[in-house]
Amino acid sequence: MFSANDADGWGLRPSEAIREPDSGRPWAFHHSPFRAPPCPGTESMAPFDQFHLGARSYHRAMDSYVPFLTRRFDLALQFASGLHHHQARKGGTIPYIAHLMSVCAFVLEAGGDEDQAIAALLHDAMEDQGGLPTLATIRHMFGDRVANAVDSCSDSTATDPTEKPPWRKRKVKYLEHLQSADKDALIVSAADKLHNARAVLSDYRKLGDQLWLRFNAPKEDQLWFYGEMVKTLQKTAAPKTLVDELESVVNELKGAEDEQKQTPELPDHMIGDFYLNKEQRARLRSSNSLEGAEYPKDGNEESNRSEAECRLPVCPPPKGSR
């Protein structure tokens, strides 16, 4: 039977002696993948003696592994998930933590360290989940550096998110602040706006102008802000990879908007006889099609005509034509 003394003779501690399930014999001796190569000059020795000397020659202490992301990061991820547990992305059902993890991934891929990654996970905590008291908790849990980055990435300190200052005023102040912000705030801010811009572009391709209804500011203001973000970040120490990608996404978003503007609309006289409400008329213009038109049933005898009666007006032929 393989004993502790045998393990010590092989250069192994008793806890390192891995035994076969049935025989109790050590795996290292009977299975060649675990056998140490023979030392020079021992080729003529018996296998046991070769292993004995080889194990002692190759047995040395391993350096301890220090992970790049520590338990502080694990705690920050759990804390962020708890803070935003009931929050979803605007206009959908995507959990808000998905945005925070995406921003954190951008920060790490751009070379950010653990404090910057934690700040990315918590960058909306003060703004959306409690204001200054939440910031004080972050400072107590994760230190001044993380808390200062979160503070710099927030455009409001209101405890109640519904009491934030006007949208345009907050964004102008935020752009001015970024010009003198430190690297921690810049990398998180660039990653945040990059993920937001990507999400907007993706949804715009699917929803068109209906997308902008989910935001507190109109389309023109949103496009203005993203354009100014690119210009501001280009003048700072923000990671170039993030800023260049943000510029590319914003340009693509503006290009998609310009393409939609060039799409011809149906004139009023083409849909005026349908007795449609304002929303239905706008839908017909945006789709450039009359398919799927609905006829409102609002109790008005004039508006409840049958589909057969709701025909497009027949335009007279141009003068001089046969």
ABEGO torsion letter per residue (X at the ends): XBBAAAAAAAGBBAAABBBBAAAGBBAAAABAAABBBBBBGAAABBAAAAAAAAAAAABBBBBBBBBABBAAAAAAAAAAAAAAAABBBBGBABBAAAAAAAAAAAAAAAGBBAAAAAAAAAAAAAAABGEAAAAAAAAAAAEAAAAAAAAAABABABABAAABBBAAAAAAAAAAAAAABBAAAAAAAAAAAAAAAAAAAAAAAAAEAAAAAABABBAAAAAAAAAAAAAAAAABABBAAAAAAAAAAAAAAAAAAAAAAABBBBBAAAAAAAGBBAAAAAAAAAAGBABGBBBBBAGBAAAABBAAABBBBBBBBBBGBX
